[in-house]
Amino acid sequence: MNIDCYSYTSAGGREVNEDNVRMGEFPGGRILALADGLGGHADGDMASRCVTETIMSASVPDNDVEIPSWLVGRVNAANSALIASCERSGRSMRSTAVVLVISGRNAYWVHTGDSRLYFIHRGELDFITEDHSVAFRKFKSGEISREMIGMDPDQPCLLRSLGSPERFEPEVGSAYEPLEPGDAFLLCSDGLWEYVLDEEILLDLYKSYNAREWANYLLLRAMERIGGDNDNISLITVMVS
């Protein structure tokens, strides 16, 4: 099985890019990480970089059974590293995180905050991580529609983020069936998902021959809709063939 990956990150309409993306390989698999430093806190670029560097600094276990707990451990380690950095600098730094590990035909992921993972399986959008935000809570309670999450004034208010001693708990998941040719993943910050619909993500995947082309289609959609002062925009596309 071939795993085709492509990453993109940009400051968008901001002076500083507070997103950070990383891709790595290990025997039999891939690890992909995306973090988004919270703009309401100091040094978001340093926060997101600290998170992805810490997550990627340890080897993925050889035994797939251990990967979910390893992912939680890496996010916990990233949280501790970010808290230590805050204590040294005397500044408050926060970041989201979403991480995907593909080992053979198995996939595992973990996330904290509102950076998302989308999983497409057998031609359908099989799974989307649930944002740890006030706006997502409002959607779950029926106050707003799913399409309104990105436009809701409470969308930037996160209930979990890294850099917090208490409210950072990671949420872990996995594909329930082995990956198949045609499956795909999208990891992205809110700078992208706020501007694209679920069905558009699927449509652009169907039009694409590789991960880079899929990313380009998604970015073109977002660029047509964002303003000049838009947030940082980052994504990682993954296609299984």
C-alpha positions in Angstrom: 0.0 0.0 0.0 1.2 3.5 -0.9 0.7 6.5 1.4 0.9 9.8 -0.4 1.2 12.9 1.9 1.4 16.6 1.3 1.6 19.5 3.8 1.1 23.3 3.5 1.1 26.1 6.0 0.9 29.9 5.5 0.6 33.0 7.6 -2.4 34.0 5.5 -3.3 37.6 6.3 -1.4 37.7 9.5 2.2 38.9 10.2 3.2 35.7 12.0 2.4 32.1 11.2 1.3 30.5 14.5 0.6 27.1 12.9 3.2 24.4 12.6 3.1 21.1 10.6 5.4 18.2 10.5 5.6 14.9 8.6 7.8 11.9 9.5 8.4 8.3 8.5 9.2 5.2 10.5 9.5 1.5 9.4 6.1 0.5 8.0 4.4 3.8 8.5 4.0 7.6 8.7 3.4 10.1 11.5 1.8 13.5 10.8 1.3 16.4 13.2 -0.4 19.8 13.1 -0.6 22.4 15.8 -2.1 25.9 15.9 -0.9 28.4 18.5 -3.7 30.3 20.1 -3.8 33.9 19.0 -5.1 35.2 22.3 -1.9 34.2 24.0 1.7 35.1 23.6 4.1 33.6 21.1 1.7 31.2 19.3 4.4 30.3 16.8 6.7 29.1 19.6 3.9 27.2 21.2 2.9 25.3 18.1 6.6 24.5 17.3 7.2 23.3 20.8 4.2 21.0 20.5 5.1 19.4 17.2 8.8 19.1 18.0 8.0 17.3 21.3 5.4 14.9 19.7 7.8 14.0 16.9 10.9 13.6 19.2 10.1 10.0 20.2 10.0 6.8 18.1 6.7 5.2 17.3 6.3 1.8 19.0 6.8 -1.3 16.9 3.7 -2.9 18.4 0.5 -1.3 17.0 -1.4 -2.1 20.2 0.8 0.4 22.1 0.3 3.3 19.6 -2.9 4.8 21.1 -1.4 5.1 24.6 1.9 6.3 23.0 0.0 9.1 21.3 -1.7 10.2 24.5 1.7 10.1 26.2 3.3 12.3 23.4 0.5 14.9 23.8 0.9 14.9 27.6 4.7 15.3 27.1 4.0 18.3 24.7 1.7 19.8 27.3 4.4 19.5 30.0 7.0 20.9 27.6 4.8 23.9 26.8 4.0 24.6 30.5 7.8 24.5 31.3 8.4 27.0 28.5 5.7 29.3 29.9 7.3 29.1 33.3 10.7 30.0 31.9 9.5 32.9 29.9 6.8 34.1 32.2 4.3 34.2 29.4 1.1 32.3 28.7 1.3 30.1 25.6 -1.4 27.7 24.3 -1.7 25.5 21.3 -4.0 22.9 19.7 -2.7 19.6 18.3 -3.9 16.8 16.0 -1.7 13.8 15.2 -2.1 10.9 12.9 -0.1 7.7 12.9 -0.5 5.2 10.0 1.2 1.8 10.7 0.7 -0.7 8.0 -3.0 -0.8 7.3 -3.9 0.6 10.7 -4.6 4.3 11.6 -4.6 6.0 15.0 -5.1 9.6 15.9 -5.3 12.0 18.8 -6.3 15.7 19.2 -6.8 18.5 21.6 -8.5 21.8 20.7 -10.1 22.7 17.4 -7.6 21.5 14.8 -9.4 18.7 13.0 -8.9 15.3 11.4 -11.2 14.1 8.7 -11.2 10.4 7.7 -12.7 9.3 4.3 -13.3 5.5 4.1 -15.0 3.6 1.2 -16.0 6.9 -0.5 -17.7 8.4 2.5 -16.7 10.9 5.2 -16.4 8.3 7.9 -15.2 10.4 10.9 -14.4 14.0 11.9 -12.9 14.9 15.3 -15.1 16.9 17.6 -13.7 20.4 18.3 -13.1 21.1 22.0 -14.7 24.5 21.7 -17.8 26.4 23.0 -19.1 26.7 19.5 -19.0 22.9 18.9 -20.8 22.5 22.2 -23.5 24.8 20.9 -23.8 22.7 17.8 -24.1 19.5 19.8 -26.9 21.0 21.9 -28.7 22.1 18.7 -28.2 25.9 19.2 -26.4 26.3 15.9 -25.9 24.2 12.7 -22.7 22.5 11.9 -22.0 25.0 9.1 -22.3 27.9 11.6 -19.5 26.6 13.9 -16.8 28.6 12.2 -18.9 31.8 12.1 -20.0 31.6 15.7 -18.5 34.3 18.0 -17.6 31.6 20.6 -15.6 29.5 18.1 -12.2 30.9 19.4 -13.2 29.9 22.9 -11.5 26.5 23.5 -12.4 24.2 26.3 -9.2 22.2 25.9 -5.7 23.3 24.7 -2.1 22.4 25.4 -0.2 24.7 27.8 -2.8 24.3 30.5 -2.2 22.3 33.7 -5.8 21.2 33.8 -7.9 21.6 30.6 -5.7 19.8 28.0 -7.0 16.2 28.0 -6.3 14.6 24.6 -9.0 12.5 22.8 -7.8 9.4 20.9 -9.4 7.4 18.1 -8.6 4.8 15.5 -10.0 3.4 12.2 -12.2 0.4 13.1 -11.3 -1.4 9.9 -8.0 -1.8 8.0 -7.2 1.0 5.5 -8.0 0.3 1.9 -7.0 1.9 -1.4 -9.1 5.1 -1.8 -9.1 6.0 1.9 -7.9 9.4 2.8 -7.2 11.8 5.7 -7.2 15.5 6.1 -5.6 17.3 9.1 -6.2 21.0 9.2 -6.4 24.1 11.3 -9.5 26.3 11.7 -8.0 28.6 9.1 -9.0 26.0 6.5 -12.1 24.1 7.8 -14.0 27.3 8.6 -14.2 27.9 4.8 -14.9 24.5 3.3 -17.9 22.3 3.6 -17.8 18.5 4.3 -19.1 17.7 0.8 -16.5 19.9 -0.8 -13.7 18.1 0.9 -15.1 14.8 -0.6 -15.6 16.4 -4.0 -12.1 17.7 -4.2 -10.7 14.4 -3.1 -12.6 12.6 -5.9 -11.1 15.1 -8.5 -7.5 14.5 -7.3 -4.8 12.2 -8.5 -2.5 12.8 -5.5 -2.3 14.4 -2.1 -0.8 17.7 -3.4 -3.6 18.2 -6.0 -6.2 17.6 -3.3 -4.6 20.2 -1.1 -4.5 22.7 -4.0 -8.2 22.2 -4.7 -9.0 22.8 -1.0 -6.8 25.9 -0.8 -8.3 27.4 -3.9 -11.8 27.1 -2.4 -10.7 28.7 0.9 -8.8 31.5 -0.8 -11.9 32.5 -2.7 -13.8 33.0 0.5 -11.3 34.5 3.0 -10.7 38.2 3.6 -7.3 40.0 3.6 -6.9 39.6 7.4 -7.6 35.9 7.5 -6.1 33.5 10.0 -3.1 31.3 9.4 -4.1 28.3 7.1 -2.5 24.9 7.4 -3.3 21.4 6.2 -1.9 17.9 5.7 -3.6 15.7 3.0 -3.1 11.9 3.0 -4.2 9.5 0.3 -4.0 5.7 0.4 -3.5 3.8 -2.9 
